[in-house]
């Protein structure tokens, strides 16, 4: 009789462990998309702050673009073709 009571307690413990495991898996499957969205949003904010600071620090050091000068089409000189002598 004592062995039967001990086995009964053992099976109850195993049943509780299995039920807790199944319940946690179910909750994780439900909550995981929300957790991932939150983590991705926070990572995006941190990246935005990091790159904002980087780009703000770099902006004053950039030189202003110089206007491109148009080349004149005037003939400057003659074209000379040099040939190699053996």
Buried (B, 14 or more C-beta within 10 A) or exposed (E): EEEEEEEEEEEEEEEEEEEEEEEEEEEEEEEEEEEEEEEEEEEEEEEEEEEEEEEEEEEEEEEEEEEEEEEEEEEEEEEEEEEEEE
